[in-house]
């Protein structure tokens, strides 16, 4: 087994550090949103929560948005827009990145 050097131990990313990981984000157009909560029910990562009929992204610790686009595809009013994909730093490597489009359109 390989041993990590002194500097490598500081470079290994951790899942609870926002500098090392940034999960996906979506934006909501609150003027078009009807508060139906379909997006919150469709989110496989449970990253969207409803707060008094208003959709919101969860905080960093609870947000694990995979940027799948299910919420955008299922929204009946088109009030959700994909803002930024997930990004990892350090030893994480992005294998492939395509355009940010909803999966079912």
C-alpha positions as a printed Julia matrix, in Angstrom:
105×3 Matrix{Float64}:
   0.0    0.0     0.0
   1.21   3.49   -0.82
   1.92   5.89    1.96
   0.89   9.51    1.74
   3.48  12.19    2.22
   3.09  15.15    4.53
   1.85  17.51    1.78
  -0.48  14.9     0.26
  -2.38  14.63    3.53
  -3.41  18.28    3.22
  -4.31  17.96   -0.47
  -6.77  15.08   -0.1
 -10.27  16.57   -0.36
 -12.94  15.95    2.22
 -16.67  15.69    1.66
 -17.57  18.19    4.37
 -15.38  21.06    3.13
 -17.09  23.49    0.72
 -13.68  24.43   -0.71
 -13.2   20.86   -1.94
 -16.73  20.07   -3.11
 -19.45  22.13   -4.68
 -22.71  20.35   -5.42
 -25.08  21.45   -8.16
 -27.39  24.43   -7.88
 -30.65  25.41   -9.53
 -32.39  28.78   -9.61
 -36.08  29.35   -9.09
 -38.2   32.0   -10.78
 -40.53  32.77   -7.89
 -42.87  34.85  -10.06
 -43.67  31.84  -12.24
 -43.58  29.21   -9.47
 -47.01  28.03   -8.27
 -45.7   26.19   -5.21
 -46.88  22.77   -6.43
 -43.82  20.99   -4.88
 -43.44  18.57   -7.79
 -39.76  19.54   -8.02
 -39.14  18.65   -4.38
 -40.81  15.26   -4.8
 -38.91  14.54   -8.05
 -35.45  15.42   -6.73
 -33.58  12.12   -6.21
 -31.07  13.78   -3.86
 -33.77  15.56   -1.8
 -31.89  18.83   -2.35
 -35.04  20.9    -2.9
 -37.25  21.62    0.08
 -40.48  23.58    0.29
 -40.66  26.44    2.77
 -44.23  27.77    2.94
 -44.93  26.87   -0.74
 -41.58  28.32   -1.82
 -38.9   25.95   -3.2
 -35.36  26.36   -1.87
 -32.07  24.53   -2.18
 -30.83  22.95    1.03
 -27.7   24.2     2.79
 -24.28  22.79    1.88
 -24.28  20.01    4.48
 -27.63  18.62    3.25
 -27.44  19.58   -0.42
 -26.17  16.72   -2.58
 -27.58  17.93   -5.89
 -26.22  15.78   -8.72
 -27.32  18.34  -11.34
 -29.49  15.69  -13.0
 -32.14  18.11  -14.27
 -35.15  16.1   -13.1
 -36.62  19.16  -11.38
 -36.27  21.26  -14.53
 -37.82  18.57  -16.71
 -40.83  18.01  -14.47
 -41.66  21.64  -13.56
 -45.02  22.46  -15.22
 -44.39  26.23  -15.3
 -40.73  26.17  -16.36
 -39.7   28.18  -13.32
 -36.49  26.23  -12.57
 -33.17  26.86  -14.31
 -29.97  24.87  -13.93
 -27.39  27.27  -12.49
 -24.07  25.52  -11.79
 -22.99  21.87  -11.92
 -21.15  20.04   -9.2
 -17.38  20.55   -9.04
 -14.72  18.7    -7.14
 -11.11  19.72   -6.5
  -7.93  18.02   -5.38
  -7.8   14.32   -6.14
 -11.29  14.2    -7.63
 -11.32  14.13  -11.4
 -14.18  15.0   -13.71
 -14.38  12.25  -16.31
 -16.89  13.75  -18.7
 -18.99  16.87  -18.76
 -21.77  17.51  -21.21
 -24.11  20.44  -21.72
 -26.4   21.36  -18.87
 -29.73  20.31  -20.35
 -32.67  18.56  -18.72
 -32.64  14.8   -19.28
 -36.15  14.3   -20.59
 -36.63  17.05  -23.15
